[in-house]
Amino acid sequence: MAQRGVRHGESHGLLVSIHDVTPALAAPVQALWELCQAYGVTPALLVVPQWHGDWPLEDAPVFMEWIRRCAEHGAEILLHGERHDEVGLPRDWRDHWRALGRTNGEGEFLTLDADAARTRIARGLSRLRALGLAPMGFVPPAWLAREYTHALVRDAGLAVSEDAHGVRVHGRGVRLAAPAVRWSGRSALRARASQLLAMARWHVHRAVPLVRLALHPQDLTHPVTAASVRAETARWARARTVMRYADLVDAEQQVADLERAGQ
């Protein structure tokens, strides 16, 4: 898969998404949606059909109606694992190394072989579609998955998938470099560190053609990360053209010409 940079029209692009969309985290998910709307941003929703093996979407009609309203408002829907966590999936030392510092047991696709990954993707898509959603992509939890997972996503008919470093646009066979701004509020130390890192990314990545803001409901649990999310969302949204994943799929000339922008 070719590596490319990307820009949108005459300005640099910004993809904004809310991860971990589940009724288990309904209040902070909806708070992030309102935060984005306040800055004129309609984020993509990364939906988990059955968070941690509990909280099936089928048993949450009020939350599902909210997701459908968001989709009608323009939110793109992406599958974000089937349950998100790693329960029952033992790691070896290589898996621990790949996940080091990136997740606390929330890398569902980290250790899955191709058959298991294919099954979970198919099952998750079937459940979302049965609930009236039209998923157009897949993002593995914590961006942790084996390389073949992206081929499985393509074979499932989805337009895009993500890894830690960029976005795969499957119809064009390209991987668009796109650093992600993200946070961690699991401890005071991590919250402060992620605040500083988010600030640094503004300076380091300002000239990068495509940047992702990856918002998690857990970001709002610590006041430091909550304040940083608000500040950085406002700053990036003012400075860039907010894009949809569909723009990467449909904008043939823009995407084709943007390889030079990332060089």
N, C-alpha and C positions, 0 to 999 in steps of 0.2 A: 504494500500500500504506500503510495507516494506521500511524502511529507510536504506540507505547504503552509504558508502563512495566509491570513485572510484579512480583508477589510471590507467595509460596506459603503459603497458610494465613495464620497470624498472624506469620510470620517472613519475613525476606528470603531470596531464593533464591540458590543457588550451583550453577553448572554447571562440572564438572571434566572435562577431556578431555586425552588424550595424543595429540599430533600425531606425524606422521612414523613411523607404525607400519609397519616394514619389517624383513625379516631382515637387511638391511645394518646396522641399529642395534639388533639384538635385545637385547643385554645391557643398554644403558641404558633401552630401552623397558620391559623386564621389571623393572628396578630402580625405575622410576617407578611401575609397577603396584604393586609391593610397598610402596613409600612410601605410596601412596594407601590401600592396604588397611590399613596400620598405623593410619590415622586414620579407619577405618570408611567410606572412600569407594570406590565402584566407578566408575571414570572411564569415559567414552566412549572408544572407540578410533578414531582417524582413520587409515584404512588406505590405503597407496599400493600399487597392484598391481605396479608394476615400477619401483622406485626408480632414478632417473637412467638409465633405459633398460636397466639390469641388474637383478639381484636379483628375478627374477619369483617371485611367491608360489607358483606352481605347482611350482617347484623347491625349495621349502623346507617339506617335509612336517612336520618337527618344530615349526617356528615356527607353521605353520598350525594344527596341533593345539593349540598353546598359545592362539592367538587363539580357536579354537572353545571351549576350556574357559572362557576369560574371558567369552565371549558366554553360555555356559550359566550362568555365575555372575552374569549380569545386565548385562554391559557392552554398551552400544549400539554399533553399528558404523556409521560414516559413511565415505563415499568421500572421499579427500583428494587429488584429482587422479589422473592415470594414472601419471605418472613424477615429478612435483613440480618438476623444474627447467625451465629455459627454453631448453635446447639446440635450436638450429635455429629459434628464434623471435626475430627481430630486433626491438628496441625503437626507437621514435622518441622525440623529446625529451619528448613528453607522457607516454609510458610511464615514462621515467626520472624524471620529476617525481612521478608517482603512487607510484612505488616507492622514492622517496628515503628512505634511512635505515631501510627496512623489510625488505629482503631482499637477499642477495648472489646474484642470479641464480636465485632459487628461486620465482619467481612464474609457474608454468606457464600459468595462465589469464589473465595480465595482458594479453596481446596477441591472444588468440584471437578470431576472428570467430565468429558464431553457429553456422555449420555445423561448424567445427572443434571448438568447445566441445561441441556436441551429440554429435558423434562420440566424443570422448574420454570424456564422461560415460557414454554408452551402453556403450562398450567396457569401461570400468572396472567398471560395475555388473554387466555380464555375467560378467566374470572373478570378481568376488567371489561372485556367486551360484553359479557353477559350482563354487566351492570350499566351498560349504555355509554361506556367510554370508548374512545378511539385512540389507543396508544400508538405513538409514531416513533418511539425510540426506547432504548434501554440504557440504564446507568447502573452498574453493579455497586452494591453498598461499599462505601469507602474507596470506590474506584479499583477494587481488588478483584481481579479475575485472570484466568489463564488466557493467553493470546487467542486460542481457538474460540473463546466465548464470543468474540466480535464477529467471527465468521458465522456462528450459530445465529446471532442476532440478524445478520444479513439474510441468512437462509430463512429466517422466520418472517421475512418481508418487512422488517422495520427499516426506517430510513437512516437512523443515526444511533451511535452508541458513544460512550465516553470512557476514557481512562484518566489517569492522574494528570496527564500532560496535554490532552487535547480531545478533539471531537472527530470521530470517524463518520464520514459521509459515504454511506455504502453504495449508493447509486452511482457515485463518481469514482469510487475506489481511492479516496484520498483521506488522509489524516491531517486535520487542521490543528496546528500548534495553538494552544489556548491555555495559558496558565490560569489557575483557579485561586481566587481570594476566598479564604475560609477561616473558620474560627474554632476554638475549643474552650468550653467553659467548665470542663470537668474539675478543675481546681483553680485556686486563685493564681497560682504560678502559671498554669497553662493559659488562663484568661489574659493575663498581662502580656505573656509572650505572644499570643496570637494577635492581640491588639497592636503590638509593636510591629509584628510581621505584616499585618494588613497595611499599616502605614508605610512600611518599607516597600511593599509591592506597588503602591501608588507611584513611587519614584522609579522603581526598577522597571516596571512594566508599562509605563505611560506611552511608550512608543511602540509597544507590541500591537500588531493589527487586531487581534481578537483576545479578549479577556472574559473569564467566567466569574460571576459572583455566585458562590454556592452557599445558600442560606440554610441553616438547620434549626429546627425549633429549639434544640438544646442551647443554641447560642443566646437565647433570651433568659436563661436561668441564672446568669451571672451579670451583675450590673456593668462590669467593664466590657464584656463582649457585647452586651445589648447596646451600649452606647456606641461602640465601634461599628457594629452592623448598621446602625442608623446613619452615622457619619459617612462611612465608606459607600453605602448605597447611594446616598445623596450626591457624593462627590463624583463617583463613577458615572451615575446616570446623567449628571449635568454635562460631563465632558465627552460622552460618547453617544453613538447611535445605538439604541437598544434594539437588538435583533431577536428574531425567532429562529428556532432550529430549521423551520421550513425555509427561511431565507438562504440557509447554507445549501439546501437541497435544490431550490428553484432558481437561484440567481446564477445561471450558468456562466455568463460572461464575467460577472464580478468574482466568482470563485475561481474561475480559470485564470484570471489575470492577477490574482493576489499572491501567487507564489513569490513574485518579486518583492512584495511588501514585507514578507517575513525574512528576507535575506539581508 
